[in-house]
């Protein structure tokens, strides 16, 4: 999956904002002001960090060589996912959706209610 395709997918999710809080090399996707995805713009090979349920993380890390504990993140709740490795594009999109859903579920009810409909 190319970085642009991943970015387009994230931006299509309701209420998503992209920011560069860590400088020009790391694109951060937020919903309700909370991070659900980080993408290094200059890393080779390209990868993204995505929040993930710990049990699902363990399964993914066993199944795919390019799913590893989140780089510079809480290793229990975040994965680094290689975009051009052995993880199919549909799985990467599903993992982005999963990360988004985990973050939305933890937002205050008033913030969730203010998100646009999908």
Secondary structure, 3 states (H helix, E strand, C coil): CCHHHHHHHHHCCCCEEEECCCCCCEEEEEECCEEEEEEECCCCCCEEEEECCHHHHHHHHHHCCCEEECCCCCCCCEEEEECCCCCCHHHHHHHHHHHHHHHHHHCCHHHHHCCCCC
